[in-house]
Amino acid sequence: MSADTYNPHQLVTLRDINDGAESFNVHKATDLEWKLEAYKQNIKELDAADSKLNYIKAEMTTDSWYHEGTDKNEVLEKLEEILGHSPTATISITAQIEVYMTLDVPLRELDDFDADATVSDQLSVDTSWGEATVDSWELQSADWEQQ
């Protein structure tokens, strides 16, 4: 067969045996090609996982990880490196922050000035680099004095 005679829409009948029961299913050639590519990728991933597992097994000896002089942290760091995974723990942090602001307020609005609303409108609490999230924040109180 050549590229000239290739028909991606060709139907192919395959025999399938599941739990001893035989069936014949019709598949389109392109569907089989996608399944074959997925199978090839799965084989690559299985080979990589098998290689990592064999490396770990090779280190599990009295001369290496089970040696009395081996530090547990060295083993854990090596496992993290081999597996490409660093376990984390999620923690919650509660913090109290004092904020000092300066703001020019028109004199005609000074009598009705609401410090709580102003701080809530002007202040935002966020994180940098996406390593943490601010789930909530609350303004307890805000006072002001004229300078």
N, CA, C and O atoms as a GROMACS GRO file, in nm:
protein
  588
    1MET      N    1   0.085  -0.118   0.000
    1MET     CA    2   0.000   0.000   0.000
    1MET      C    3   0.090   0.124   0.000
    1MET      O    4   0.196   0.125   0.062
    2SER      N    5   0.048   0.224  -0.068
    2SER     CA    6   0.123   0.350  -0.072
    2SER      C    7   0.031   0.463  -0.029
    2SER      O    8  -0.088   0.444  -0.006
    3ALA      N    9   0.089   0.581  -0.017
    3ALA     CA   10   0.011   0.698   0.022
    3ALA      C   11  -0.100   0.726  -0.079
    3ALA      O   12  -0.203   0.783  -0.044
    4ASP      N   13  -0.078   0.684  -0.204
    4ASP     CA   14  -0.180   0.707  -0.308
    4ASP      C   15  -0.306   0.625  -0.284
    4ASP      O   16  -0.417   0.669  -0.313
    5THR      N   17  -0.288   0.505  -0.229
    5THR     CA   18  -0.403   0.417  -0.212
    5THR      C   19  -0.455   0.415  -0.068
    5THR      O   20  -0.551   0.343  -0.038
    6TYR      N   21  -0.394   0.491   0.020
    6TYR     CA   22  -0.436   0.495   0.160
    6TYR      C   23  -0.572   0.561   0.172
    6TYR      O   24  -0.595   0.668   0.116
    7ASN      N   25  -0.663   0.496   0.246
    7ASN     CA   26  -0.796   0.549   0.268
    7ASN      C   27  -0.820   0.559   0.419
    7ASN      O   28  -0.845   0.457   0.483
    8PRO      N   29  -0.812   0.679   0.476
    8PRO     CA   30  -0.828   0.693   0.622
    8PRO      C   31  -0.969   0.658   0.670
    8PRO      O   32  -0.991   0.637   0.789
    9HIS      N   33  -1.065   0.652   0.578
    9HIS     CA   34  -1.204   0.623   0.615
    9HIS      C   35  -1.239   0.476   0.597
    9HIS      O   36  -1.353   0.435   0.616
   10GLN      N   37  -1.140   0.398   0.560
   10GLN     CA   38  -1.163   0.255   0.540
   10GLN      C   39  -1.208   0.191   0.670
   10GLN      O   40  -1.158   0.223   0.778
   11LEU      N   41  -1.303   0.100   0.658
   11LEU     CA   42  -1.353   0.028   0.774
   11LEU      C   43  -1.277  -0.104   0.785
   11LEU      O   44  -1.253  -0.173   0.685
   12VAL      N   45  -1.241  -0.138   0.909
   12VAL     CA   46  -1.165  -0.259   0.935
   12VAL      C   47  -1.240  -0.340   1.039
   12VAL      O   48  -1.283  -0.286   1.141
   13THR      N   49  -1.255  -0.468   1.015
   13THR     CA   50  -1.320  -0.556   1.112
   13THR      C   51  -1.212  -0.629   1.190
   13THR      O   52  -1.124  -0.692   1.133
   14LEU      N   53  -1.221  -0.618   1.326
   14LEU     CA   54  -1.124  -0.684   1.413
   14LEU      C   55  -1.195  -0.780   1.506
   14LEU      O   56  -1.307  -0.757   1.550
   15ARG      N   57  -1.126  -0.890   1.534
   15ARG     CA   58  -1.177  -0.987   1.630
   15ARG      C   59  -1.134  -0.941   1.768
   15ARG      O   60  -1.018  -0.904   1.789
   16ASP      N   61  -1.227  -0.944   1.863
   16ASP     CA   62  -1.199  -0.902   2.000
   16ASP      C   63  -1.243  -1.014   2.094
   16ASP      O   64  -1.354  -1.066   2.083
   17ILE      N   65  -1.155  -1.051   2.186
   17ILE     CA   66  -1.188  -1.156   2.282
   17ILE      C   67  -1.182  -1.096   2.421
   17ILE      O   68  -1.076  -1.054   2.466
   18ASN      N   69  -1.296  -1.093   2.488
   18ASN     CA   70  -1.308  -1.042   2.626
   18ASN      C   71  -1.367  -1.151   2.712
   18ASN      O   72  -1.477  -1.200   2.687
   19ASP      N   73  -1.293  -1.190   2.816
   19ASP     CA   74  -1.339  -1.293   2.909
   19ASP      C   75  -1.387  -1.419   2.835
   19ASP      O   76  -1.486  -1.480   2.874
   20GLY      N   77  -1.316  -1.455   2.730
   20GLY     CA   78  -1.348  -1.576   2.655
   20GLY      C   79  -1.458  -1.558   2.551
   20GLY      O   80  -1.482  -1.649   2.472
   21ALA      N   81  -1.524  -1.442   2.552
   21ALA     CA   82  -1.630  -1.418   2.453
   21ALA      C   83  -1.569  -1.347   2.332
   21ALA      O   84  -1.499  -1.247   2.344
   22GLU      N   85  -1.600  -1.403   2.216
   22GLU     CA   86  -1.544  -1.348   2.092
   22GLU      C   87  -1.646  -1.257   2.026
   22GLU      O   88  -1.765  -1.289   2.019
   23SER      N   89  -1.597  -1.143   1.976
   23SER     CA   90  -1.685  -1.053   1.901
   23SER      C   91  -1.605  -0.993   1.787
   23SER      O   92  -1.482  -0.993   1.788
   24PHE      N   93  -1.676  -0.942   1.690
   24PHE     CA   94  -1.613  -0.879   1.575
   24PHE      C   95  -1.663  -0.736   1.567
   24PHE      O   96  -1.783  -0.711   1.552
   25ASN      N   97  -1.570  -0.643   1.577
   25ASN     CA   98  -1.607  -0.502   1.579
   25ASN      C   99  -1.550  -0.431   1.458
   25ASN      O  100  -1.440  -0.463   1.412
   26VAL      N  101  -1.625  -0.336   1.408
   26VAL     CA  102  -1.584  -0.257   1.292
   26VAL      C  103  -1.527  -0.124   1.341
   26VAL      O  104  -1.588  -0.055   1.422
   27HIS      N  105  -1.408  -0.090   1.290
   27HIS     CA  106  -1.340   0.035   1.327
   27HIS      C  107  -1.298   0.108   1.202
   27HIS      O  108  -1.268   0.048   1.099
   28LYS      N  109  -1.296   0.240   1.212
   28LYS     CA  110  -1.244   0.323   1.104
   28LYS      C  111  -1.091   0.327   1.118
   28LYS      O  112  -1.039   0.326   1.230
   29ALA      N  113  -1.019   0.330   1.007
   29ALA     CA  114  -0.873   0.326   1.008
   29ALA      C  115  -0.814   0.438   1.094
   29ALA      O  116  -0.719   0.414   1.168
   30THR      N  117  -0.868   0.559   1.086
   30THR     CA  118  -0.814   0.670   1.165
   30THR      C  119  -0.830   0.648   1.314
   30THR      O  120  -0.744   0.687   1.393
   31ASP      N  121  -0.941   0.584   1.355
   31ASP     CA  122  -0.962   0.553   1.497
   31ASP      C  123  -0.856   0.455   1.545
   31ASP      O  124  -0.805   0.469   1.656
   32LEU      N  125  -0.825   0.357   1.463
   32LEU     CA  126  -0.721   0.260   1.499
   32LEU      C  127  -0.584   0.327   1.507
   32LEU      O  128  -0.502   0.292   1.592
   33GLU      N  129  -0.559   0.423   1.418
   33GLU     CA  130  -0.430   0.495   1.420
   33GLU      C  131  -0.415   0.572   1.550
   33GLU      O  132  -0.307   0.572   1.610
   34TRP      N  133  -0.521   0.639   1.596
   34TRP     CA  134  -0.516   0.713   1.722
   34TRP      C  135  -0.493   0.618   1.839
   34TRP      O  136  -0.415   0.649   1.930
   35LYS      N  137  -0.560   0.504   1.837
   35LYS     CA  138  -0.540   0.405   1.943
   35LYS      C  139  -0.397   0.352   1.943
   35LYS      O  140  -0.339   0.329   2.049
   36LEU      N  141  -0.342   0.331   1.825
   36LEU     CA  142  -0.204   0.283   1.814
   36LEU      C  143  -0.106   0.387   1.870
   36LEU      O  144  -0.012   0.351   1.940
   37GLU      N  145  -0.128   0.515   1.840
   37GLU     CA  146  -0.041   0.621   1.893
   37GLU      C  147  -0.052   0.628   2.045
   37GLU      O  148   0.049   0.644   2.114
   38ALA      N  149  -0.174   0.616   2.098
   38ALA     CA  150  -0.193   0.617   2.243
   38ALA      C  151  -0.123   0.496   2.305
   38ALA      O  152  -0.063   0.508   2.411
   39TYR      N  153  -0.130   0.382   2.239
   39TYR     CA  154  -0.062   0.262   2.287
   39TYR      C  155   0.089   0.283   2.290
   39TYR      O  156   0.154   0.246   2.387
   40LYS      N  157   0.144   0.342   2.186
   40LYS     CA  158   0.288   0.369   2.181
   40LYS      C  159   0.330   0.462   2.295
   40LYS      O  160   0.433   0.440   2.358
   41GLN      N  161   0.249   0.565   2.322
   41GLN     CA  162   0.279   0.658   2.432
   41GLN      C  163   0.271   0.586   2.565
   41GLN      O  164   0.354   0.609   2.653
   42ASN      N  165   0.171   0.500   2.581
   42ASN     CA  166   0.158   0.422   2.705
   42ASN      C  167   0.280   0.332   2.726
   42ASN      O  168   0.327   0.318   2.839
   43ILE      N  169   0.330   0.272   2.621
   43ILE     CA  170   0.448   0.186   2.630
   43ILE      C  171   0.568   0.268   2.675
   43ILE      O  172   0.645   0.223   2.759
   44LYS      N  173   0.585   0.388   2.619
   44LYS     CA  174   0.696   0.476   2.660
   44LYS      C  175   0.686   0.510   2.808
   44LYS      O  176   0.786   0.505   2.880
   45GLU      N  177   0.566   0.544   2.854
   45GLU     CA  178   0.545   0.579   2.994
   45GLU      C  179   0.569   0.458   3.085
   45GLU      O  180   0.626   0.472   3.193
   46LEU      N  181   0.525   0.341   3.042
   46LEU     CA  182   0.549   0.220   3.120
   46LEU      C  183   0.698   0.188   3.128
   46LEU      O  184   0.747   0.147   3.233
   47ASP      N  185   0.769   0.206   3.017
   47ASP     CA  186   0.914   0.181   3.017
   47ASP      C  187   0.985   0.277   3.111
   47ASP      O  188   1.075   0.236   3.185
   48ALA      N  189   0.945   0.404   3.109
   48ALA     CA  190   1.006   0.503   3.198
   48ALA      C  191   0.977   0.469   3.344
   48ALA      O  192   1.065   0.478   3.429
   49ALA      N  193   0.853   0.430   3.374
   49ALA     CA  194   0.816   0.394   3.511
   49ALA      C  195   0.890   0.267   3.554
   49ALA      O  196   0.934   0.257   3.669
   50ASP      N  197   0.904   0.173   3.464
   50ASP     CA  198   0.976   0.050   3.495
   50ASP      C  199   1.123   0.079   3.524
   50ASP      O  200   1.182   0.020   3.614
   51SER      N  201   1.181   0.169   3.448
   51SER     CA  202   1.320   0.209   3.469
   51SER      C  203   1.337   0.273   3.607
   51SER      O  204   1.433   0.242   3.679
   52LYS      N  205   1.246   0.361   3.644
   52LYS     CA  206   1.252   0.425   3.776
   52LYS      C  207   1.237   0.322   3.887
   52LYS      O  208   1.308   0.326   3.987
   53LEU      N  209   1.144   0.229   3.868
   53LEU     CA  210   1.121   0.126   3.968
   53LEU      C  211   1.244   0.037   3.983
   53LEU      O  212   1.282   0.002   4.095
   54ASN      N  213   1.307   0.001   3.874
   54ASN     CA  214   1.428  -0.081   3.880
   54ASN      C  215   1.541  -0.007   3.951
   54ASN      O  216   1.616  -0.067   4.027
   55TYR      N  217   1.552   0.124   3.928
   55TYR     CA  218   1.654   0.204   3.996
   55TYR      C  219   1.628   0.205   4.147
   55TYR      O  220   1.720   0.189   4.227
   56ILE      N  221   1.502   0.225   4.185
   56ILE     CA  222   1.466   0.226   4.327
   56ILE      C  223   1.497   0.090   4.391
   56ILE      O  224   1.553   0.084   4.500
   57LYS      N  225   1.461  -0.017   4.322
   57LYS     CA  226   1.489  -0.152   4.375
   57LYS      C  227   1.639  -0.173   4.393
   57LYS      O  228   1.683  -0.234   4.491
   58ALA      N  229   1.718  -0.124   4.297
   58ALA     CA  230   1.863  -0.142   4.305
   58ALA      C  231   1.922  -0.067   4.425
   58ALA      O  232   2.023  -0.110   4.479
   59GLU      N  233   1.860   0.043   4.466
   59GLU     CA  234   1.909   0.121   4.580
   59GLU      C  235   1.864   0.063   4.714
   59GLU      O  236   1.916   0.102   4.819
   60MET      N  237   1.768  -0.029   4.712
   60MET     CA  238   1.714  -0.085   4.836
   60MET      C  239   1.799  -0.203   4.882
   60MET      O  240   1.754  -0.318   4.883
   61THR      N  241   1.924  -0.173   4.919
   61THR     CA  242   2.016  -0.275   4.966
   61THR      C  243   2.081  -0.228   5.096
   61THR      O  244   2.070  -0.111   5.133
   62THR      N  245   2.148  -0.319   5.164
   62THR     CA  246   2.216  -0.282   5.288
   62THR      C  247   2.339  -0.196   5.259
   62THR      O  248   2.390  -0.129   5.349
   63ASP      N  249   2.385  -0.196   5.134
   63ASP     CA  250   2.498  -0.111   5.097
   63ASP      C  251   2.454   0.031   5.061
   63ASP      O  252   2.536   0.122   5.054
   64SER      N  253   2.325   0.050   5.039
   64SER     CA  254   2.278   0.181   4.994
   64SER      C  255   2.174   0.236   5.093
   64SER      O  256   2.211   0.280   5.202
   65TRP      N  257   2.047   0.235   5.057
   65TRP     CA  258   1.945   0.301   5.138
   65TRP      C  259   1.923   0.234   5.274
   65TRP      O  260   1.884   0.301   5.370
   66TYR      N  261   1.947   0.104   5.283
   66TYR     CA  262   1.929   0.035   5.410
   66TYR      C  263   2.058   0.027   5.492
   66TYR      O  264   2.064  -0.042   5.594
   67HIS      N  265   2.159   0.099   5.446
   67HIS     CA  266   2.284   0.104   5.523
   67HIS      C  267   2.258   0.187   5.649
   67HIS      O  268   2.188   0.288   5.644
   68GLU      N  269   2.314   0.143   5.761
   68GLU     CA  270   2.289   0.212   5.889
   68GLU      C  271   2.334   0.357   5.889
   68GLU      O  272   2.282   0.437   5.967
   69GLY      N  273   2.428   0.392   5.803
   69GLY     CA  274   2.477   0.530   5.800
   69GLY      C  275   2.400   0.620   5.704
   69GLY      O  276   2.429   0.739   5.694
   70THR      N  277   2.303   0.564   5.634
   70THR     CA  278   2.226   0.642   5.537
   70THR      C  279   2.121   0.727   5.608
   70THR      O  280   2.043   0.676   5.689
   71ASP      N  281   2.121   0.854   5.577
   71ASP     CA  282   2.025   0.947   5.636
   71ASP      C  283   1.891   0.935   5.563
   71ASP      O  284   1.886   0.931   5.440
   72LYS      N  285   1.783   0.930   5.640
   72LYS     CA  286   1.649   0.918   5.583
   72LYS      C  287   1.621   1.031   5.484
   72LYS      O  288   1.559   1.007   5.380
   73ASN      N  289   1.665   1.153   5.514
   73ASN     CA  290   1.640   1.266   5.425
   73ASN      C  291   1.710   1.250   5.291
   73ASN      O  292   1.657   1.294   5.188
   74GLU      N  293   1.828   1.187   5.290
   74GLU     CA  294   1.897   1.161   5.163
   74GLU      C  295   1.814   1.068   5.075
   74GLU      O  296   1.802   1.089   4.954
   75VAL      N  297   1.757   0.965   5.138
   75VAL     CA  298   1.674   0.869   5.065
   75VAL      C  299   1.551   0.939   5.010
   75VAL      O  300   1.515   0.922   4.894
   76LEU      N  301   1.484   1.019   5.094
   76LEU     CA  302   1.363   1.089   5.050
   76LEU      C  303   1.394   1.188   4.937
   76LEU      O  304   1.317   1.197   4.842
   77GLU      N  305   1.503   1.260   4.947
   77GLU     CA  306   1.541   1.354   4.841
   77GLU      C  307   1.568   1.279   4.711
   77GLU      O  308   1.527   1.324   4.604
   78LYS      N  309   1.635   1.166   4.719
   78LYS     CA  310   1.664   1.087   4.600
   78LYS      C  311   1.535   1.034   4.538
   78LYS      O  312   1.519   1.035   4.416
   79LEU      N  313   1.443   0.987   4.622
   79LEU     CA  314   1.313   0.940   4.572
   79LEU      C  315   1.237   1.053   4.502
   79LEU      O  316   1.178   1.032   4.395
   80GLU      N  317   1.238   1.171   4.562
   80GLU     CA  318   1.172   1.286   4.499
   80GLU      C  319   1.234   1.315   4.362
   80GLU      O  320   1.163   1.343   4.266
   81GLU      N  321   1.366   1.306   4.355
   81GLU     CA  322   1.437   1.331   4.229
   81GLU      C  323   1.400   1.225   4.125
   81GLU      O  324   1.370   1.258   4.010
   82ILE      N  325   1.403   1.098   4.164
   82ILE     CA  326   1.374   0.988   4.072
   82ILE      C  327   1.231   0.998   4.020
   82ILE      O  328   1.206   0.984   3.900
   83LEU      N  329   1.137   1.023   4.111
   83LEU     CA  330   0.995   1.024   4.074
   83LEU      C  331   0.948   1.158   4.018
   83LEU      O  332   0.838   1.168   3.965
   84GLY      N  333   1.034   1.260   4.030
   84GLY     CA  334   0.993   1.392   3.981
   84GLY      C  335   0.874   1.447   4.057
   84GLY      O  336   0.787   1.513   4.001
   85HIS      N  337   0.870   1.418   4.186
   85HIS     CA  338   0.756   1.459   4.268
   85HIS      C  339   0.804   1.500   4.406
   85HIS      O  340   0.875   1.425   4.473
   86SER      N  341   0.766   1.619   4.448
   86SER     CA  342   0.798   1.666   4.583
   86SER      C  343   0.667   1.682   4.659
   86SER      O  344   0.591   1.775   4.634
   87PRO      N  345   0.641   1.593   4.753
   87PRO     CA  346   0.516   1.603   4.829
   87PRO      C  347   0.508   1.735   4.906
   87PRO      O  348   0.609   1.789   4.951
   88THR      N  349   0.388   1.784   4.920
   88THR     CA  350   0.367   1.909   4.994
   88THR      C  351   0.257   1.888   5.098
   88THR      O  352   0.179   1.794   5.091
   89ALA      N  353   0.254   1.977   5.192
   89ALA     CA  354   0.147   1.981   5.292
   89ALA      C  355   0.079   2.116   5.280
   89ALA      O  356   0.146   2.219   5.270
   90THR      N  357  -0.051   2.117   5.281
   90THR     CA  358  -0.125   2.242   5.275
   90THR      C  359  -0.145   2.294   5.416
   90THR      O  360  -0.194   2.222   5.504
   91ILE      N  361  -0.106   2.418   5.438
   91ILE     CA  362  -0.120   2.478   5.570
   91ILE      C  363  -0.207   2.602   5.558
   91ILE      O  364  -0.219   2.661   5.451
   92SER      N  365  -0.266   2.642   5.667
   92SER     CA  366  -0.344   2.765   5.673
   92SER      C  367  -0.270   2.865   5.759
   92SER      O  368  -0.215   2.830   5.864
   93ILE      N  369  -0.268   2.988   5.716
   93ILE     CA  370  -0.199   3.095   5.789
   93ILE      C  371  -0.300   3.204   5.821
   93ILE      O  372  -0.376   3.248   5.735
   94THR      N  373  -0.300   3.246   5.944
   94THR     CA  374  -0.381   3.360   5.985
   94THR      C  375  -0.282   3.470   6.025
   94THR      O  376  -0.192   3.446   6.104
   95ALA      N  377  -0.300   3.589   5.969
   95ALA     CA  378  -0.206   3.698   5.996
   95ALA      C  379  -0.282   3.825   6.031
   95ALA      O  380  -0.394   3.847   5.986
   96GLN      N  381  -0.220   3.907   6.112
   96GLN     CA  382  -0.274   4.038   6.143
   96GLN      C  383  -0.181   4.141   6.079
   96GLN      O  384  -0.059   4.136   6.097
   97ILE      N  385  -0.239   4.232   6.006
   97ILE     CA  386  -0.160   4.331   5.934
   97ILE      C  387  -0.210   4.470   5.972
   97ILE      O  388  -0.330   4.496   5.970
   98GLU      N  389  -0.118   4.558   6.004
   98GLU     CA  390  -0.154   4.699   6.027
   98GLU      C  391  -0.118   4.776   5.902
   98GLU      O  392  -0.010   4.759   5.846
   99VAL      N  393  -0.207   4.860   5.861
   99VAL     CA  394  -0.186   4.938   5.740
   99VAL      C  395  -0.197   5.086   5.775
   99VAL      O  396  -0.293   5.128   5.841
  100TYR      N  397  -0.100   5.165   5.732
  100TYR     CA  398  -0.105   5.310   5.749
  100TYR      C  399  -0.117   5.370   5.610
  100TYR      O  400  -0.032   5.347   5.524
  101MET      N  401  -0.223   5.447   5.589
  101MET     CA  402  -0.248   5.507   5.458
  101MET      C  403  -0.256   5.658   5.471
  101MET      O  404  -0.291   5.711   5.577
  102THR      N  405  -0.224   5.725   5.364
  102THR     CA  406  -0.249   5.869   5.355
  102THR      C  407  -0.339   5.890   5.234
  102THR      O  408  -0.320   5.828   5.130
  103LEU      N  409  -0.434   5.978   5.251
  103LEU     CA  410  -0.531   5.999   5.145
  103LEU      C  411  -0.577   6.144   5.152
  103LEU      O  412  -0.605   6.195   5.261
  104ASP      N  413  -0.585   6.210   5.040
  104ASP     CA  414  -0.638   6.347   5.036
  104ASP      C  415  -0.790   6.338   5.018
  104ASP      O  416  -0.841   6.282   4.921
  105VAL      N  417  -0.861   6.396   5.118
  105VAL     CA  418  -1.007   6.394   5.115
  105VAL      C  419  -1.055   6.539   5.105
  105VAL      O  420  -1.011   6.624   5.183
  106PRO      N  421  -1.144   6.566   5.011
  106PRO     CA  422  -1.198   6.703   5.002
  106PRO      C  423  -1.263   6.743   5.136
  106PRO      O  424  -1.333   6.663   5.198
  107LEU      N  425  -1.238   6.867   5.178
  107LEU     CA  426  -1.289   6.913   5.307
  107LEU      C  427  -1.440   6.902   5.318
  107LEU      O  428  -1.492   6.874   5.426
  108ARG      N  429  -1.510   6.924   5.210
  108ARG     CA  430  -1.657   6.918   5.216
  108ARG      C  431  -1.707   6.775   5.242
  108ARG      O  432  -1.822   6.757   5.281
  109GLU      N  433  -1.620   6.670   5.220
  109GLU     CA  434  -1.658   6.530   5.243
  109GLU      C  435  -1.604   6.476   5.376
  109GLU      O  436  -1.631   6.362   5.412
  110LEU      N  437  -1.529   6.559   5.446
  110LEU     CA  438  -1.461   6.512   5.567
  110LEU      C  439  -1.560   6.468   5.676
  110LEU      O  440  -1.534   6.370   5.746
  111ASP      N  441  -1.671   6.539   5.691
  111ASP     CA  442  -1.767   6.503   5.795
  111ASP      C  443  -1.832   6.367   5.771
  111ASP      O  444  -1.868   6.297   5.865
  112ASP      N  445  -1.846   6.329   5.645
  112ASP     CA  446  -1.911   6.201   5.610
  112ASP      C  447  -1.809   6.092   5.573
  112ASP      O  448  -1.846   5.986   5.524
  113PHE      N  449  -1.681   6.120   5.597
  113PHE     CA  450  -1.578   6.026   5.555
  113PHE      C  451  -1.591   5.893   5.630
  113PHE      O  452  -1.601   5.891   5.753
  114ASP      N  453  -1.590   5.782   5.555
  114ASP     CA  454  -1.602   5.648   5.613
  114ASP      C  455  -1.470   5.574   5.590
  114ASP      O  456  -1.442   5.526   5.480
  115ALA      N  457  -1.388   5.567   5.695
  115ALA     CA  458  -1.256   5.505   5.684
  115ALA      C  459  -1.268   5.356   5.649
  115ALA      O  460  -1.192   5.307   5.566
  116ASP      N  461  -1.362   5.285   5.711
  116ASP     CA  462  -1.378   5.143   5.681
  116ASP      C  463  -1.405   5.120   5.533
  116ASP      O  464  -1.341   5.036   5.470
  117ALA      N  465  -1.501   5.193   5.478
  117ALA     CA  466  -1.536   5.176   5.337
  117ALA      C  467  -1.419   5.214   5.246
  117ALA      O  468  -1.394   5.148   5.146
  118THR      N  469  -1.349   5.320   5.281
  118THR     CA  470  -1.237   5.366   5.199
  118THR      C  471  -1.125   5.262   5.197
  118THR      O  472  -1.072   5.228   5.091
  119VAL      N  473  -1.089   5.211   5.314
  119VAL     CA  474  -0.983   5.110   5.320
  119VAL      C  475  -1.027   4.985   5.245
  119VAL      O  476  -0.948   4.926   5.171
  120SER      N  477  -1.151   4.942   5.263
  120SER     CA  478  -1.201   4.824   5.193
  120SER      C  479  -1.196   4.842   5.042
  120SER      O  480  -1.166   4.749   4.968
  121ASP      N  481  -1.226   4.965   4.996
  121ASP     CA  482  -1.224   4.993   4.853
  121ASP      C  483  -1.081   5.006   4.799
  121ASP      O  484  -1.054   4.964   4.686
  122GLN      N  485  -0.991   5.062   4.878
  122GLN     CA  486  -0.857   5.094   4.831
  122GLN      C  487  -0.757   4.980   4.849
  122GLN      O  488  -0.660   4.969   4.773
  123LEU      N  489  -0.779   4.896   4.948
  123LEU     CA  490  -0.681   4.793   4.982
  123LEU      C  491  -0.720   4.660   4.917
  123LEU      O  492  -0.836   4.620   4.918
  124SER      N  493  -0.621   4.594   4.862
  124SER     CA  494  -0.644   4.458   4.813
  124SER      C  495  -0.536   4.368   4.873
  124SER      O  496  -0.423   4.412   4.895
  125VAL      N  497  -0.573   4.245   4.898
  125VAL     CA  498  -0.478   4.149   4.953
  125VAL      C  499  -0.464   4.039   4.848
  125VAL      O  500  -0.562   3.978   4.807
  126ASP      N  501  -0.340   4.017   4.807
  126ASP     CA  502  -0.313   3.920   4.701
  126ASP      C  503  -0.179   3.855   4.729
  126ASP      O  504  -0.110   3.893   4.823
  127THR      N  505  -0.144   3.760   4.649
  127THR     CA  506  -0.015   3.692   4.663
  127THR      C  507   0.065   3.708   4.535
  127THR      O  508   0.010   3.741   4.430
  128SER      N  509   0.192   3.684   4.545
  128SER     CA  510   0.278   3.689   4.428
  128SER      C  511   0.318   3.549   4.387
  128SER      O  512   0.327   3.459   4.471
  129TRP      N  513   0.342   3.529   4.261
  129TRP     CA  514   0.398   3.406   4.203
  129TRP      C  515   0.307   3.285   4.213
  129TRP      O  516   0.349   3.175   4.177
  130GLY      N  517   0.184   3.299   4.259
  130GLY     CA  518   0.090   3.190   4.259
  130GLY      C  519   0.120   3.074   4.353
  130GLY      O  520   0.062   2.967   4.339
  131GLU      N  521   0.210   3.094   4.447
  131GLU     CA  522   0.244   2.985   4.539
  131GLU      C  523   0.144   2.974   4.653
  131GLU      O  524   0.138   2.871   4.720
  132ALA      N  525   0.067   3.078   4.676
  132ALA     CA  526  -0.033   3.076   4.783
  132ALA      C  527  -0.158   3.144   4.732
  132ALA      O  528  -0.154   3.218   4.633
  133THR      N  529  -0.268   3.119   4.797
  133THR     CA  530  -0.392   3.188   4.762
  133THR      C  531  -0.446   3.254   4.887
  133THR      O  532  -0.437   3.200   4.997
  134VAL      N  533  -0.503   3.372   4.869
  134VAL     CA  534  -0.571   3.440   4.980
  134VAL      C  535  -0.717   3.399   4.969
  134VAL      O  536  -0.788   3.443   4.879
  135ASP      N  537  -0.761   3.314   5.061
  135ASP     CA  538  -0.898   3.263   5.055
  135ASP      C  539  -0.998   3.369   5.099
  135ASP      O  540  -1.108   3.378   5.044
  136SER      N  541  -0.960   3.449   5.197
  136SER     CA  542  -1.049   3.556   5.242
  136SER      C  543  -0.968   3.655   5.323
  136SER      O  544  -0.861   3.624   5.374
  137TRP      N  545  -1.021   3.774   5.334
  137TRP     CA  546  -0.964   3.873   5.425
  137TRP      C  547  -1.078   3.961   5.472
  137TRP      O  548  -1.178   3.979   5.404
  138GLU      N  549  -1.060   4.016   5.590
  138GLU     CA  550  -1.165   4.093   5.653
  138GLU      C  551  -1.104   4.215   5.721
  138GLU      O  552  -1.001   4.205   5.788
  139LEU      N  553  -1.167   4.326   5.704
  139LEU     CA  554  -1.123   4.449   5.770
  139LEU      C  555  -1.198   4.457   5.903
  139LEU      O  556  -1.321   4.462   5.907
  140GLN      N  557  -1.122   4.458   6.013
  140GLN     CA  558  -1.183   4.464   6.145
  140GLN      C  559  -1.233   4.604   6.176
  140GLN      O  560  -1.348   4.623   6.217
  141SER      N  561  -1.146   4.702   6.157
  141SER     CA  562  -1.186   4.840   6.180
  141SER      C  563  -1.080   4.932   6.119
  141SER      O  564  -0.965   4.894   6.098
  142ALA      N  565  -1.123   5.052   6.091
  142ALA     CA  566  -1.031   5.153   6.039
  142ALA      C  567  -1.065   5.286   6.104
  142ALA      O  568  -1.182   5.325   6.107
  143ASP      N  569  -0.966   5.354   6.154
  143ASP     CA  570  -0.985   5.484   6.215
  143ASP      C  571  -0.907   5.586   6.134
  143ASP      O  572  -0.816   5.551   6.058
  144TRP      N  573  -0.943   5.712   6.151
  144TRP     CA  574  -0.870   5.815   6.082
  144TRP      C  575  -0.857   5.937   6.169
  144TRP      O  576  -0.935   5.960   6.262
  145GLU      N  577  -0.756   6.015   6.137
  145GLU     CA  578  -0.737   6.144   6.204
  145GLU      C  579  -0.682   6.241   6.101
  145GLU      O  580  -0.608   6.204   6.011
  146GLN      N  581  -0.719   6.363   6.116
  146GLN     CA  582  -0.673   6.468   6.025
  146GLN      C  583  -0.531   6.508   6.062
  146GLN      O  584  -0.498   6.521   6.180
  147GLN      N  585  -0.448   6.526   5.962
  147GLN     CA  586  -0.308   6.564   5.986
  147GLN      C  587  -0.289   6.712   5.970
  147GLN      O  588  -0.177   6.762   5.987
   0.00000   0.00000   0.00000
